[in-house]
Amino acid sequence: MANGPASFSEIGRRARDLLTKDYNYDQKFSLSIPSSTGMGLTATGIKKDQIFVGDISTQYRSGKATVDVKVDTYSNISTKVTYDVVPGTKAAISFNVPDHKSGKLDVHYIHHHAAINSSIGLNPSPLLEVAAAIGSKDVAIGGEIGFDTSSSSFTKCNAGISFNMPDFSAALIFVPSLKFCQGFKAADKGQTVKASFAHLVNPLTGTEVAAEMTHRLSGYENSFSIGSIHKVDPLTLVKTRFSDNGKVAVLSQRQWRPNSIATFSAEYDTKAVNQAPKFGLSIALKP
């Protein structure tokens, strides 16, 4: 829904994408071939050090159904079937071959004032996950939990709140320890609070800054990252990122033809002067 809240996973995404999206320190190539018949094909290859991996994926749309199939270099086959049940509600079944325990059912529900995502593993001891957010497109609050029935334990238990405007976004996510979720003392290790914000400084040049800080309550430890994005021209953008661990990263992205993008990334660790910088190149073609 245009006026409703986004899903819980979208809380803090604007800052997170600015700080992490498209940074790549390997050699990556992808070719996407769309089709007017509803069938699309994408081939991807990644070279990491001396190892090359790749996959071929296809997507077919027909009416309310969408089928995604991906085959990788290790002969693993991933399949996902999505169906629009009613307006605002989608159901999806996914599974991997040869992993017979990978089956999963996902249900997504979007309302004017709520967004609910749930999933359950299709096996005798499934993993259950539920995430919900309520509010509006401007202000939303939500949480997510995960429960492993095989061990009768929580796998995650998070809560968050977000505030979004066209030129500003802020989010706060609380990640308690799993013992805390099961009723133990709040002083147990593992609790963190993550705050982030993004601000559009200049709409004309697309200049935007973002920051993310994580505070670990148990050890009173802090970590942070700050970054920026700037559009040199309508087809070229530059991103920068600096983290408290001393790592500095820069990214340059150029759309050299419609829907075809070349991205160059580099990262240097100022605390490891004897270590060579990392470089990466990604080329995405879409005729």
Backbone hydrogen bonds, N-H to C=O, Kabsch-Sander energy under -0.5 kcal/mol:
donor,donor_aa,acceptor,acceptor_aa,energy
4,G,1,M,-0.5
10,E,7,S,-1.9
11,I,8,F,-1.7
13,R,10,E,-2.2
16,R,12,G,-2.0
17,D,13,R,-3.2
18,L,14,R,-1.5
19,L,15,A,-1.9
20,T,16,R,-1.8
21,K,17,D,-1.7
23,Y,20,T,-1.5
27,Q,47,K,-2.1
28,K,26,D,-0.6
28,K,281,L,-2.8
29,F,45,G,-2.7
30,S,283,I,-2.4
31,L,43,A,-2.7
32,S,285,L,-2.9
33,I,41,L,-3.7
38,G,35,S,-1.1
40,G,59,Q,-2.8
41,L,33,I,-2.1
42,T,57,S,-3.2
43,A,31,L,-2.6
44,T,55,D,-2.8
45,G,29,F,-2.9
46,I,53,V,-3.4
47,K,27,Q,-3.0
48,K,46,I,-0.6
48,K,51,I,-3.0
49,D,47,K,-0.5
51,I,48,K,-2.4
53,V,46,I,-2.6
55,D,44,T,-2.4
56,I,71,V,-2.7
57,S,42,T,-3.3
58,T,69,V,-2.7
59,Q,40,G,-2.3
60,Y,67,V,-2.6
61,R,38,G,-2.0
62,S,65,A,-2.6
65,A,62,S,-2.2
66,T,82,T,-2.5
67,V,60,Y,-2.8
68,D,80,K,-3.0
69,V,58,T,-2.4
70,K,78,S,-2.6
71,V,56,I,-2.6
72,D,76,N,-1.8
73,T,54,G,-1.7
75,S,72,D,-1.8
77,I,97,V,-2.6
78,S,70,K,-3.0
78,S,76,N,-0.5
79,T,95,F,-2.7
80,K,68,D,-2.5
81,V,93,I,-2.8
82,T,66,T,-3.0
82,T,80,K,-0.5
83,Y,91,A,-3.0
84,D,64,K,-1.9
85,V,83,Y,-1.1
85,V,89,T,-1.1
86,V,89,T,-0.9
89,T,86,V,-2.7
90,K,108,H,-2.6
91,A,83,Y,-2.3
92,A,106,D,-2.8
93,I,81,V,-2.3
94,S,104,K,-2.4
95,F,79,T,-2.2
96,N,99,D,-0.6
97,V,77,I,-2.8
100,H,98,P,-1.1
102,S,99,D,-1.3
104,K,94,S,-2.4
105,L,120,I,-2.6
106,D,92,A,-3.1
107,V,118,S,-2.7
108,H,90,K,-3.0
109,Y,116,I,-3.1
110,I,88,G,-2.8
111,H,114,A,-3.7
114,A,111,H,-0.5
115,A,133,A,-2.4
116,I,109,Y,-3.1
117,N,131,A,-3.1
118,S,107,V,-2.2
119,S,129,E,-2.5
120,I,105,L,-1.9
121,G,127,L,-1.2
122,L,103,G,-3.0
123,N,121,G,-1.3
128,L,126,P,-0.5
128,L,147,F,-3.0
129,E,119,S,-2.3
130,V,145,I,-2.3
131,A,117,N,-3.1
132,A,143,G,-2.5
133,A,115,A,-2.0
134,I,141,I,-2.7
135,G,113,H,-1.7
136,S,139,V,-3.2
137,K,3,N,-1.4
140,A,162,S,-2.1
141,I,134,I,-2.4
142,G,160,G,-2.7
143,G,132,A,-2.1
144,E,158,N,-2.4
145,I,130,V,-2.4
146,G,156,K,-2.3
147,F,128,L,-3.1
148,D,153,S,-3.2
149,T,126,P,-1.9
149,T,147,F,-0.7
151,S,148,D,-0.6
152,S,148,D,-1.2
153,S,148,D,-1.5
155,T,146,G,-2.4
156,K,146,G,-1.1
158,N,144,E,-2.3
159,A,174,F,-2.1
160,G,142,G,-2.6
161,I,172,L,-2.2
162,S,140,A,-2.9
163,F,170,A,-3.0
164,N,138,D,-3.5
165,M,168,F,-3.4
168,F,165,M,-0.9
169,S,198,A,-2.3
170,A,163,F,-2.6
171,A,196,S,-2.5
172,L,161,I,-2.5
173,I,194,K,-3.0
174,F,159,A,-3.4
175,V,173,I,-0.5
175,V,192,T,-3.1
181,C,177,S,-1.5
182,Q,178,L,-1.0
183,G,180,F,-1.6
184,F,179,K,-2.5
188,D,185,K,-1.5
191,Q,188,D,-0.7
192,T,175,V,-2.4
193,V,215,H,-2.4
194,K,173,I,-3.2
195,A,193,V,-0.5
195,A,213,M,-2.7
196,S,171,A,-2.3
197,F,211,A,-2.1
198,A,169,S,-2.6
199,H,209,V,-2.8
200,L,167,D,-2.4
201,V,199,H,-0.9
201,V,207,T,-1.7
202,N,207,T,-1.8
206,G,202,N,-1.1
207,T,202,N,-1.4
208,E,229,I,-2.3
209,V,199,H,-2.3
210,A,227,G,-2.3
211,A,197,F,-2.2
212,E,225,S,-2.5
213,M,195,A,-3.0
214,T,223,S,-3.2
215,H,193,V,-2.9
216,R,214,T,-0.5
216,R,221,E,-3.0
217,L,191,Q,-1.9
217,L,215,H,-0.7
218,S,191,Q,-0.7
220,Y,216,R,-1.3
221,E,216,R,-1.0
223,S,214,T,-2.0
225,S,212,E,-2.2
226,I,242,F,-2.6
227,G,210,A,-2.7
228,S,240,T,-2.0
229,I,208,E,-2.3
230,H,238,V,-2.3
231,K,205,T,-2.3
232,V,230,H,-0.8
232,V,236,T,-1.1
233,D,236,T,-1.4
236,T,233,D,-1.3
237,L,253,Q,-2.3
238,V,230,H,-2.6
239,K,251,L,-2.7
240,T,228,S,-2.1
241,R,249,A,-2.3
242,F,226,I,-2.9
243,S,247,K,-2.0
244,D,224,F,-2.2
246,G,243,S,-1.7
248,V,268,Y,-2.8
249,A,241,R,-2.8
250,V,266,A,-2.4
251,L,239,K,-2.7
252,S,264,F,-2.6
253,Q,237,L,-2.6
254,R,262,A,-2.8
255,Q,235,L,-2.8
256,W,254,R,-1.1
256,W,260,S,-0.6
257,R,260,S,-1.1
260,S,257,R,-2.5
261,I,284,A,-2.1
262,A,254,R,-2.6
263,T,282,S,-3.2
264,F,252,S,-2.9
265,S,280,G,-2.5
266,A,250,V,-2.2
267,E,278,K,-2.2
268,Y,248,V,-2.9
270,T,246,G,-2.5
270,T,268,Y,-0.8
272,A,269,D,-1.4
275,Q,272,A,-1.8
278,K,267,E,-2.8
280,G,265,S,-2.4
281,L,26,D,-1.9
282,S,263,T,-2.8
283,I,28,K,-2.3
284,A,261,I,-3.0
285,L,30,S,-3.0
285,L,283,I,-0.5
